[in-house]
Amino acid sequence: MLQKTLSLIGLGMLLTLLQATLFNHIHLLGYAIPLPYVYLLIKFPSNTPRIVYLVTGFLLGLIVDIFSNTPGMTAASLCAIGLVTPWLFNAFAPKDRGEEILHPSTRSMGAKSFYLYAFFITLLHCIIFFCIETFTFFNLQVLLLKIMCSTALTFGLIFVFEHLHPRRSKASS
């Protein structure tokens, strides 16, 4: 349990560092902005209390906001994601798991379920983030283009991150 917690803390620090140093400077065609720090909330185990999602989302968002010069946008969007992530997890998690604590991954949930779960969280995060950033629906086409492109880019990064984890045997899990 401590090892999983420490790995999540390390993942959060790595994602924050990558966002501050690398991803904040990527704006593909002026629309696609990678926001992969949402991956941290996706990886929380099934028994995580909702308050942990909210506090972690707020703190992670606050740190990213400080480095990105986006006052409160990331914190607000990650808090909203923290509210719905447990519900989305239960919607996509295997129904036959019983009381087993599940650590979301392609191995534990199956590739289709995990990627649908990750996609919907990413999409919702991008919708909330860019609606707060734009704060208007005057230019709806640009807003939708930013949401779609950023969701695709962020989801692609999450796909890569998920496949970078070392595979472990069933006995060591």
Protein Blocks (a to p, Z undefined) as FASTA:
>chain_A
ZZmmmmmmmmmmmmmmmmmmmmmmgcghhlaccdfklmmmmmpcfklcfklmmmmmmmmm
mmmmmmnopghklmmmmmmmmmmmmmmmmmmmcfklojaccdddfklnojklmmmmmmmm
mmmmmmmmmmmmnopaklmmlmmmmmmmmmmmmmmmmmmmmmmpccddfklZZ
